[in-house]
Amino acid sequence: MAANFRISIHRNSDNLHLKLMGDFDGSSAWELLNMLNKSAGSVYRVIIHTGCLKHIDPFGRDTFQENLRHLKTDTVPILFTGENASQIAPEKSSCM
């Protein structure tokens, strides 16, 4: 994991907010995927905030996008927000 990567977690109502901070690499991608895998069944929607990411490594992005398809999050919408949303979100995902 990138030394400065962190995920800030906040719940309100049935939504899970994940604020990504620092550099996003392959290990960071796996940390986010594991967080989604653990939490997806207990929330209505997941909102991933990307505005505090400093650098997105192409390998980290590819790792996240490829493995997100294999998670059991089909019934939970994942919304990506922030200036880096389009870089991390898989195609056909909701970005704001």
C-alpha positions in Angstrom: 0.0 0.0 0.0 1.2 3.5 -0.7 2.7 4.9 2.5 0.3 7.9 2.5 -2.9 6.1 1.4 -5.9 6.2 3.8 -9.6 5.5 3.6 -11.8 7.6 5.9 -15.1 5.9 6.6 -18.4 7.6 7.4 -21.9 6.2 7.5 -25.1 8.2 7.4 -28.5 6.6 7.1 -28.0 3.6 4.8 -25.1 5.2 2.9 -21.4 4.3 3.3 -19.0 7.2 2.4 -15.4 6.2 1.7 -13.0 9.2 1.3 -9.8 8.1 -0.4 -6.7 10.1 0.4 -3.1 10.0 -0.7 -1.7 7.9 -3.6 -3.7 5.0 -5.1 -1.6 2.0 -6.1 -2.2 -1.7 -6.4 -2.2 -2.3 -2.6 -4.5 0.6 -2.1 -6.8 -0.9 -4.7 -6.9 -4.1 -2.8 -7.6 -2.3 0.5 -10.6 -0.5 -1.1 -11.8 -3.8 -2.7 -11.7 -5.5 0.7 -13.5 -2.7 2.4 -16.3 -2.8 -0.3 -16.5 -6.6 0.0 -17.0 -6.4 3.8 -19.5 -3.5 3.8 -21.5 -3.8 0.6 -24.2 -6.1 2.1 -25.0 -3.8 5.0 -25.7 -0.6 3.1 -28.0 0.8 0.5 -25.3 2.8 -1.4 -21.6 3.3 -1.4 -20.2 6.7 -2.2 -16.5 6.8 -3.0 -15.0 10.3 -2.7 -11.8 10.7 -4.8 -11.0 14.4 -4.5 -8.2 13.9 -2.0 -6.2 11.5 -4.1 -2.8 12.9 -5.1 -1.7 10.3 -7.6 -3.4 7.4 -9.3 -1.1 4.6 -10.4 -2.4 3.0 -13.6 -1.7 -0.5 -12.1 -3.8 0.4 -9.1 -6.6 1.7 -11.2 -6.6 -1.4 -13.4 -6.4 -3.7 -10.4 -9.4 -2.0 -8.9 -11.5 -1.9 -12.0 -10.8 -5.5 -13.0 -11.5 -6.9 -9.5 -14.5 -4.8 -8.7 -16.4 -6.9 -11.2 -15.8 -10.0 -9.1 -17.2 -8.6 -5.9 -20.8 -9.2 -4.8 -21.7 -5.6 -5.0 -24.2 -5.9 -7.9 -27.1 -5.0 -5.8 -25.4 -2.0 -4.1 -24.9 1.0 -6.3 -21.4 2.6 -6.1 -21.2 6.3 -6.8 -17.8 7.9 -7.5 -17.4 11.6 -6.7 -14.6 14.2 -6.9 -12.1 15.3 -9.5 -10.6 11.8 -9.8 -13.8 9.9 -10.1 -13.6 9.3 -13.9 -10.0 8.0 -13.5 -10.9 5.3 -10.9 -14.5 4.4 -11.8 -15.1 1.5 -14.2 -16.9 2.3 -17.4 -20.7 2.7 -17.0 -20.3 3.7 -13.4 -22.0 6.7 -11.8 -19.7 9.6 -11.4 -20.4 13.1 -10.1 
